Amino acid sequence: MSVPAVASSSIEAQPEAELASVALDTATQTTALGAPWEANRPLWVFGYGSIIYRVDFPIEDQVFGFIHGRKRAFLQKSHDHRGTPEAPGRVCTLIPHVEWNSMFPDDPADPQSVCWGMAYKVKSGMEQEVKRHLDYREKDGYTVDFVDVFQEPNGSPVVSQVLVYVGVSSNPSFAGASSLEDTAKVIAMAQGPSGTNRDYLFKLCESLRMHHPEALDPYLAKLEAMVKSLLVK
């Protein structure tokens, strides 16, 4: 498989020694999330939210592509990055189309729609440290799943068994069937240790536009416009 070379200027990675230290320290604070990853395999990670534009781990390849059957939505509460325990923000999770249609019967998912994002190949030899680091970064309700990443509508996967962090609907930080209007109000106001909630949304939209003209889905475009409208009132 041929993949694009990674430009060093596109990565805000920590030095390897520092990352290893952080990962080992945080390993005692959290257990592995969700399904197991076999430590003897290469580790690919699919980013569909902040991991698209904030890559704080060493990588050696990347592929911009899409996954099928899931809708990206700001239905995960953030108590530790873009909000606080008292005033949680909203960040992305992936909702299976069938589940989305049950939650929002008046706004069903297009079965042909896809979710664009970036698949990163973690630097060889750093897989276990990076996995521990990401488990801690995504500790607020996220669990591990695996997806296939595509680049052509009817093509074969360009990368298979790519690890992805998802906030399933049964996790305690799941926001539930919130309206787009209520979600926009939270995003416009919330902030936390990692910055404002609106910057999370705006940087995500900017990154998707930069990588592919069709990557910004209608849900995100509408949410972005609603938040910007709230900020000028």
Secondary structure as UniProt FT lines:
FT   HELIX           8..10
FT   HELIX           16..26
FT   TURN            27..29
FT   TURN            39..40
FT   STRAND          44..47
FT   HELIX           50..53
FT   STRAND          59..68
FT   STRAND          70..78
FT   STRAND          89..96
FT   HELIX           97..103
FT   TURN            105..106
FT   TURN            111..112
FT   STRAND          114..122
FT   TURN            124..125
FT   HELIX           127..137
FT   TURN            138..141
FT   STRAND          143..150
FT   TURN            153..154
FT   STRAND          159..166
FT   TURN            169..170
FT   TURN            172..173
FT   HELIX           180..189
FT   STRAND          191..192
FT   TURN            193..194
FT   STRAND          195..196
FT   HELIX           197..211
FT   TURN            213..214
FT   HELIX           218..231
//
